[in-house]
Amino acid sequence: MYGNFFTGKTVWLTGASSGIGKALAVELSRAGAVLITTSRNAQQLEAMRAMLPFPEKCHIFPADLGDEQQVKAVAEEVKSRHSVDILFLNAGISQRSLAKDTPVDVDRKLMEVNFFSSVILSKSLLPDMLEKKSGHFAVISSVTGHIGAPFRSGYAASKHAIHGFFESLWAENANAGIDISIISPGYIHTNISVNALTADGTPQNSMDENTGKGMSPEEMAQKVLKGISKKKKEIYVGGKEILGIYLKRFIPALYYRIIRNYKKP
């Protein structure tokens, strides 16, 4: 499916302990990659590693990506021990609250995890990639990175920021051997809505109906890695919700009529 694209490559995967990250870890291991995995929970990372086809090729570096000092520390630790070929930025947290009810502290947490941790890790690895004239940044965004939606203002802002930063990063380094893939999933059946932050900063603790009916993480992982192996710059994965990206782009008046009546899932 991917040829030998991932064979022998060192892939640093964040948010690797569950959901999309775990599915990607399994598929990358099966494809022959050497894995560096990061998430907050070391025990969950150990459990994930145990289920990989080649667990001996998986290295664990726990860190809270919402803590800037931990992000910088884990970047230095990984760089001192490994040469990363692909940085796969998957860690993220969502939101379910109205903008008017959401304190800036919650918006800031969303930006720290979803955006600034990705910027810090990317800037940390970029000089080495430029020196060897080879490197690939794969970034999980969202359909919400293209279109704003009610109850997701901070989340949408963080994902829009991802697009702006990495599109600019690619334009600056397109002739220097650097590849970038921005992945925009729609509804994927994970706990992202369960863990989504509410206005007081606590998890929603319930799964959205649309998320519950979404694509499996395993199917998504295969589609995403196929796109990355072809060095696609944008990869859309999901169901009919993906049409929202095209609707806003080509028929914006209709899009705005629809989105104003969007109900909380």
KEKE-931493 format. One line per field, with one value per residue (C-alpha): residue in one letter; z, x, y; residue number from 0. Coordinates in nm, 2 decimals, always signed. Layout:
type A; ...
up Z; ...
east X; ...
north Y; ...
seq NUM; ...
This chain:
type M; Y; G; N; F; F; T; G; K; T; V; W; L; T; G; A; S; S; G; I; G; K; A; L; A; V; E; L; S; R; A; G; A; V; L; I; T; T; S; R; N; A; Q; Q; L; E; A; M; R; A; M; L; P; F; P; E; K; C; H; I; F; P; A; D; L; G; D; E; Q; Q; V; K; A; V; A; E; E; V; K; S; R; H; S; V; D; I; L; F; L; N; A; G; I; S; Q; R; S; L; A; K; D; T; P; V; D; V; D; R; K; L; M; E; V; N; F; F; S; S; V; I; L; S; K; S; L; L; P; D; M; L; E; K; K; S; G; H; F; A; V; I; S; S; V; T; G; H; I; G; A; P; F; R; S; G; Y; A; A; S; K; H; A; I; H; G; F; F; E; S; L; W; A; E; N; A; N; A; G; I; D; I; S; I; I; S; P; G; Y; I; H; T; N; I; S; V; N; A; L; T; A; D; G; T; P; Q; N; S; M; D; E; N; T; G; K; G; M; S; P; E; E; M; A; Q; K; V; L; K; G; I; S; K; K; K; K; E; I; Y; V; G; G; K; E; I; L; G; I; Y; L; K; R; F; I; P; A; L; Y; Y; R; I; I; R; N; Y; K; K; P
up +0.00; +0.09; -0.10; +0.11; +0.20; +0.58; +0.59; +0.82; +0.86; +1.21; +1.28; +1.58; +1.66; +1.92; +2.08; +2.02; +2.32; +2.20; +1.91; +1.59; +1.73; +1.84; +1.50; +1.33; +1.55; +1.47; +1.09; +1.09; +1.28; +1.03; +0.75; +0.89; +1.06; +1.38; +1.61; +1.87; +2.06; +2.29; +2.50; +2.87; +3.00; +3.00; +3.10; +2.80; +2.58; +2.72; +2.65; +2.30; +2.24; +2.36; +2.08; +1.79; +1.53; +1.61; +1.97; +1.98; +1.72; +1.94; +2.18; +2.44; +2.54; +2.77; +2.79; +2.85; +2.53; +2.70; +2.91; +2.71; +2.92; +2.89; +2.51; +2.48; +2.71; +2.52; +2.19; +2.32; +2.45; +2.13; +1.92; +2.14; +2.07; +1.73; +1.38; +1.29; +0.93; +0.98; +1.26; +1.29; +1.50; +1.61; +1.97; +2.02; +2.22; +2.11; +2.25; +2.31; +2.44; +2.31; +2.26; +2.49; +2.78; +2.73; +2.94; +2.76; +2.98; +2.79; +2.46; +2.56; +2.66; +2.32; +2.15; +2.36; +2.29; +1.93; +1.79; +2.00; +2.08; +1.71; +1.64; +1.91; +1.80; +1.43; +1.49; +1.70; +1.43; +1.13; +1.14; +1.14; +0.85; +0.65; +0.71; +0.57; +0.31; +0.40; +0.63; +0.64; +0.87; +0.89; +1.09; +1.20; +1.15; +1.11; +0.88; +1.14; +1.03; +0.71; +0.84; +1.17; +1.35; +1.66; +2.00; +1.86; +1.84; +2.03; +1.86; +1.51; +1.58; +1.68; +1.36; +1.14; +1.29; +1.20; +0.83; +0.83; +1.00; +0.81; +0.47; +0.53; +0.65; +0.34; +0.11; +0.29; +0.25; -0.05; -0.24; +0.06; +0.07; +0.33; +0.27; +0.46; +0.47; +0.65; +0.73; +0.78; +0.93; +0.95; +1.20; +1.33; +1.60; +1.88; +2.23; +2.10; +2.18; +2.51; +2.61; +2.45; +2.69; +2.80; +2.92; +3.26; +3.12; +3.22; +2.97; +2.81; +2.91; +2.63; +2.27; +2.00; +1.78; +1.46; +1.61; +1.72; +1.36; +1.22; +1.04; +1.24; +1.34; +1.16; +0.83; +0.87; +0.95; +0.63; +0.42; +0.58; +0.55; +0.18; +0.12; +0.31; +0.11; -0.20; -0.04; -0.07; +0.08; +0.18; +0.29; +0.36; +0.54; +0.65; +0.52; +0.37; +0.62; +0.40; +0.15; +0.39; +0.29; -0.08; -0.01; +0.17; -0.10; -0.40; -0.28; +0.03; +0.05; +0.08; +0.33; +0.56; +0.54; +0.65; +0.93; +1.10; +1.18; +1.30; +1.62; +1.90; +1.85
east +0.00; +0.29; +0.57; +0.89; +0.82; +0.82; +1.06; +1.35; +1.24; +1.23; +0.88; +0.81; +0.44; +0.27; -0.07; +0.03; -0.14; -0.50; -0.74; -0.60; -0.24; -0.26; -0.40; -0.12; +0.14; +0.02; +0.01; +0.35; +0.50; +0.35; +0.50; +0.85; +0.90; +1.11; +0.88; +0.93; +0.60; +0.49; +0.18; +0.12; +0.05; +0.35; +0.15; -0.08; +0.22; +0.36; +0.03; +0.03; +0.38; +0.30; +0.04; +0.26; +0.38; +0.74; +0.74; +1.12; +1.13; +0.92; +1.07; +0.87; +0.92; +0.63; +0.55; +0.26; +0.24; +0.03; +0.34; +0.59; +0.89; +0.81; +0.77; +1.11; +1.27; +1.14; +1.25; +1.60; +1.60; +1.47; +1.72; +2.01; +1.92; +1.75; +1.75; +1.39; +1.28; +0.90; +0.75; +0.38; +0.20; -0.12; -0.17; -0.47; -0.78; -1.12; -1.38; -1.76; -1.86; -1.98; -1.72; -1.91; -1.90; -1.54; -1.26; -0.94; -0.76; -0.94; -0.86; -0.50; -0.49; -0.63; -0.37; -0.08; -0.17; -0.29; -0.07; +0.23; +0.35; +0.36; +0.55; +0.80; +0.87; +0.89; +1.13; +1.34; +1.38; +1.39; +1.76; +1.86; +1.62; +1.76; +2.11; +2.04; +1.81; +1.53; +1.23; +0.86; +0.61; +0.27; +0.01; -0.33; -0.56; -0.94; -1.23; -1.26; -0.92; -1.10; -1.44; -1.54; -1.83; -2.04; -1.91; -1.56; -1.42; -1.09; -1.04; -1.11; -0.87; -0.59; -0.65; -0.67; -0.33; -0.19; -0.27; -0.12; +0.20; +0.28; +0.17; +0.42; +0.69; +0.66; +0.67; +0.99; +1.16; +1.00; +1.33; +1.53; +1.40; +1.12; +0.78; +0.46; +0.13; -0.17; -0.44; -0.80; -1.02; -1.39; -1.58; -1.35; -1.48; -1.25; -1.29; -1.21; -1.56; -1.56; -1.24; -1.34; -1.31; -1.63; -1.65; -1.51; -1.21; -1.34; -1.41; -1.75; -1.75; -2.00; -1.96; -2.11; -2.36; -2.17; -1.84; -1.99; -2.09; -1.76; -1.48; -1.27; -0.92; -0.78; -0.93; -0.83; -0.47; -0.44; -0.58; -0.36; -0.04; -0.12; -0.15; +0.18; +0.36; +0.26; +0.37; +0.03; +0.03; -0.34; -0.52; -0.90; -1.04; -1.40; -1.75; -1.99; -1.87; -1.57; -1.80; -1.81; -1.46; -1.56; -1.89; -1.73; -1.46; -1.70; -2.05; -1.98; -2.32; -2.48; -2.23; -2.30; -2.68; -2.62; -2.36; -2.57; -2.83; -2.58; -2.69; -2.47; -2.41
north +0.00; +0.24; +0.06; +0.10; +0.46; +0.41; +0.12; +0.21; +0.57; +0.72; +0.86; +1.07; +1.04; +1.26; +1.17; +0.81; +0.63; +0.62; +0.69; +0.80; +0.80; +0.44; +0.33; +0.52; +0.37; +0.01; +0.09; +0.26; -0.03; -0.27; -0.06; -0.09; +0.24; +0.30; +0.48; +0.75; +0.80; +1.07; +1.14; +1.24; +0.89; +0.66; +0.35; +0.39; +0.43; +0.10; -0.07; +0.07; -0.05; -0.40; -0.44; -0.33; -0.57; -0.47; -0.33; -0.34; -0.07; +0.17; +0.42; +0.60; +0.97; +1.08; +1.45; +1.69; +1.89; +2.15; +2.24; +2.45; +2.35; +1.98; +2.02; +2.18; +1.92; +1.62; +1.78; +1.81; +1.46; +1.31; +1.51; +1.39; +1.02; +1.00; +1.15; +1.21; +1.16; +1.23; +1.44; +1.33; +1.59; +1.42; +1.53; +1.75; +1.84; +1.96; +2.19; +2.21; +2.55; +2.89; +3.16; +3.39; +3.14; +3.03; +3.19; +3.29; +3.03; +2.75; +2.91; +2.93; +2.57; +2.47; +2.67; +2.54; +2.17; +2.20; +2.47; +2.59; +2.24; +2.16; +2.48; +2.42; +2.06; +2.16; +2.44; +2.21; +1.95; +2.18; +2.27; +1.91; +1.83; +2.12; +2.01; +1.66; +1.81; +1.57; +1.58; +1.55; +1.72; +1.55; +1.75; +1.65; +1.94; +1.91; +2.00; +2.27; +2.40; +2.51; +2.61; +2.76; +2.59; +2.67; +2.55; +2.51; +2.87; +2.80; +2.46; +2.61; +2.89; +2.65; +2.44; +2.75; +2.85; +2.51; +2.57; +2.92; +2.81; +2.49; +2.63; +2.92; +2.68; +2.47; +2.78; +2.88; +2.54; +2.38; +2.38; +2.25; +1.89; +1.95; +1.80; +1.89; +1.71; +1.87; +1.61; +1.73; +1.45; +1.48; +1.26; +0.98; +0.73; +0.83; +0.99; +1.34; +1.46; +1.28; +1.46; +1.79; +2.09; +2.26; +2.63; +2.55; +2.36; +2.01; +1.73; +1.70; +1.33; +1.22; +1.12; +1.33; +1.14; +1.22; +1.12; +0.79; +0.72; +0.83; +0.64; +0.40; +0.52; +0.21; +0.30; +0.66; +0.56; +0.36; +0.65; +0.90; +0.70; +0.63; +1.01; +1.08; +0.81; +1.00; +1.33; +1.49; +1.84; +1.81; +1.50; +1.50; +1.19; +1.14; +1.12; +1.37; +1.63; +1.68; +1.85; +2.14; +2.24; +2.26; +2.42; +2.71; +2.74; +2.74; +2.83; +3.04; +3.20; +2.86; +2.75; +3.05; +2.98; +2.62; +2.69; +2.95; +2.68; +2.42; +2.26; +2.14; +1.77
seq 0; 1; 2; 3; 4; 5; 6; 7; 8; 9; 10; 11; 12; 13; 14; 15; 16; 17; 18; 19; 20; 21; 22; 23; 24; 25; 26; 27; 28; 29; 30; 31; 32; 33; 34; 35; 36; 37; 38; 39; 40; 41; 42; 43; 44; 45; 46; 47; 48; 49; 50; 51; 52; 53; 54; 55; 56; 57; 58; 59; 60; 61; 62; 63; 64; 65; 66; 67; 68; 69; 70; 71; 72; 73; 74; 75; 76; 77; 78; 79; 80; 81; 82; 83; 84; 85; 86; 87; 88; 89; 90; 91; 92; 93; 94; 95; 96; 97; 98; 99; 100; 101; 102; 103; 104; 105; 106; 107; 108; 109; 110; 111; 112; 113; 114; 115; 116; 117; 118; 119; 120; 121; 122; 123; 124; 125; 126; 127; 128; 129; 130; 131; 132; 133; 134; 135; 136; 137; 138; 139; 140; 141; 142; 143; 144; 145; 146; 147; 148; 149; 150; 151; 152; 153; 154; 155; 156; 157; 158; 159; 160; 161; 162; 163; 164; 165; 166; 167; 168; 169; 170; 171; 172; 173; 174; 175; 176; 177; 178; 179; 180; 181; 182; 183; 184; 185; 186; 187; 188; 189; 190; 191; 192; 193; 194; 195; 196; 197; 198; 199; 200; 201; 202; 203; 204; 205; 206; 207; 208; 209; 210; 211; 212; 213; 214; 215; 216; 217; 218; 219; 220; 221; 222; 223; 224; 225; 226; 227; 228; 229; 230; 231; 232; 233; 234; 235; 236; 237; 238; 239; 240; 241; 242; 243; 244; 245; 246; 247; 248; 249; 250; 251; 252; 253; 254; 255; 256; 257; 258; 259; 260; 261; 262; 263; 264
